[in-house]
């Protein structure tokens, strides 16, 4: 290997290390009171966006940063599949699955409709609708390559969903004592309407183990529906590109990471813990690795965000998503 190649490799590694360094800073920031409610992912994105505004994009490290935002993102989605126990969804959650499908359709449709009425950015609004309806940041990261959204739009969407999901989770815990719901019904409501698995856990845990278990089951149904949703988007994107020479030339890449997601879901559901014994600590370690990979990837995306564009383009989608989330909570409450 010649000196130039070694230099390129070194810069590539340095770029990846840089995203993990900011992810680590996000981890530390998430320990600070106030930031502990929004978590490592959103904290890291805030730091990445701030870095971009004060110091600019570190061009010399771009190859490694791009690797994190593209490749590590897909790896995180694949590993996320281990969180989906398909066996449990099919065995205990088929009734919830139908309601979950309605919730997803409502969240996406209503968010997009509001965005059109508010004249909000269409791409960011659609990503927020998907994140609200399915499973937050992971869902946005999964559909973004299919919808061919800009890295900046993806980062904005993930940042908003992490922040607002936390607000709603805290709001649920405040409302719980005054709502006329038994613990299991409260769990179903949380699982069907909150944004991410972590938000569901935050809101449902105070209601007891039974409420938490049914909440996570309702949420897992929405995670399961991410796969068919992605293929629906592929179908519509292909239809949209027909007859448009420019779009036909840039063909939609088959999302192989979704195949990995499905394979690991099946492996985790039917092999791990059955044919291959695995401890809770090992699963917790894999979950931690997934979080770090996703955070490093989001740092790469966050470095592409211009604060001026964020102010100009994110406020209306944020408003649309907030109204849609409130409406979703109300609808979910009445279909428990």
C-alpha positions, -999 to +999 in steps of 0.1 A: +000+000+000+015+033-010+017+065+011-013+081-006-035+051+000-025+049+036-033+086+040-068+081+025-074+051+047-063+070+078-086+099+069-114+074+063-109+059+098-106+093+113-139+104+098-157+073+113-139+080+147-151+116+145-187+105+143-182+082+173-165+110+192-195+133+188-218+103+196-198+100+229-202+137+235-240+132+230-238+103+255-223+126+281-247+155+273-276+131+278-265+127+314-271+164+320-304+173+337-328+184+310-309+166+282-314+133+300-350+134+288-342+136+251-315+109+251-281+103+234-294+103+198-310+138+199-281+152+220-255+140+195-275+155+166-276+188+185-238+188+189-233+178+153-255+206+140-238+231+163-204+219+151-214+225+115-226+261+123-195+271+142-167+252+124-182+242+091-183+207+075-149+188+081-144+182+044-111+163+049-131+136+069-160+134+045-154+098+033-155+084+068-184+105+079-203+094+048-195+058+056-210+063+090-242+080+077-247+054+050-232+020+058-233+021+096-269+034+094-279+003+074-260-020+099-279-004+128-312-010+110-303-047+105-293-051+142-325-034+151-343-065+138-332-084+169-356-062+189-386-075+169-399-108+182-420-120+152-432-150+171-447-129+199-463-106+174-480-135+155-489-154+186-503-127+209-505-095+188-526-103+157-555-083+170-533-054+178-516-057+144-548-046+126-551-015+148-514-008+143-519-008+106-547+017+109-525+039+132-497+039+107-520+048+078-536+076+099-503+091+111-487+092+076-519+104+058-529+130+084-493+144+087-490+147+049-524+163+046-516+189+073-483+196+057-500+203+024-525+226+041-496+244+060-474+245+029-447+227+048-417+209+033-431+177+018-401+154+023-395+163+059-432+160+067-434+126+051-405+114+071-421+127+103-453+110+094-435+077+090-415+082+122-447+091+141-467+061+127-440+034+129-410+035+152-393+069+152-357+073+141-353+037+129-383+041+106-371+074+092-337+059+086-352+029+068-374+048+044-351+077+037-330+058+011-361+046-006-377+080-008-343+095-019-345+122+007-315+144+014-292+136+044-301+170+059-339+162+057-333+128+074-313+144+102-339+171+107-367+144+108-348+122+133-340+152+156-376+164+157-390+129+163-366+122+192-374+155+208-412+154+204-414+117+212-398+124+246-422+153+252-452+131+245-438+102+266-434+125+296-469+139+289-484+104+290-468+097+324-484+129+337-518+120+323-518+084+334-532+089+369-561+109+357-572+088+328-600+063+333-579+034+319-568+001+335-531-005+333-532-029+303-554-005+283-530+023+291-502+001+279-520-006+246-526+031+242-490+040+248-477+012+225-501+022+196-494+059+197-460+068+210-431+073+186-402+050+196-397+019+217-378+039+243-407+064+245-432+035+250-410+021+277-407+054+295-445+060+294-457+024+302-432+013+329-448+034+357-481+015+351-466-019+360-451-049+343-483-060+326-489-026+311-453-025+299-455-059+283-487-052+263-473-017+254-442-032+239-462-059+221-484-031+205-452-012+195-436-044+181-466-047+158-458-013+143-421-022+140-431-054+121-452-033+097-422-012+088-411-039+063-444-040+042-445-002+044-410+001+028-421-022+000-452-001-006-430+030-008-408+012-033-438+004-055-450+040-055-415+054-061-412+031-091-446+042-104-437+078-099-404+074-119-421+059-149-423+083-178-398+106-162-364+101-179-344+118-151-359+097-123-358+065-144-320+069-147-316+070-109-332+036-102-343+028-067-317+006-050-332-026-035-331-021+003-310-052+011-307-039+047-344-048+051-336-084+042-310-083+069-336-068+093-360-096+085-333-123+088-322-111+122-358-107+133-364-144+124-331-154+140-339-136+172-374-149+173-368-186+166-331-194+172-317-171+199-330-183+233-342-216+217-315-235+198-288-210+209-291-199+246-283-162+251-283-142+283-301-109+288-267-092+292-257-102+257-289-089+242-285-057+262-250-053+248-262-058+212-289-032+219-262-008+231-241-014+200-271-007+178-277+026+197-241+037+192-241+028+155-274+046+149-261+076+169-228+078+149-248+075+117-271+104+128-240+125+136-230+121+100-264+133+089-265+161+114-232+175+101-251+182+068-278+204+085-277+242+080-292+260+109-307+286+085-324+259+065-335+243+097-353+274+108-368+280+073-378+244+065-385+226+098-410+247+117-440+239+096-433+202+094-428+203+132-462+219+136-479+194+113-462+165+131-472+178+166-509+182+156-509+148+139-493+132+171-520+148+193-547+136+169-531+101+168-532+099+206-569+108+206-577+083+179-557+055+196-574+062+229-608+055+213-599+023+195-582+006+225 
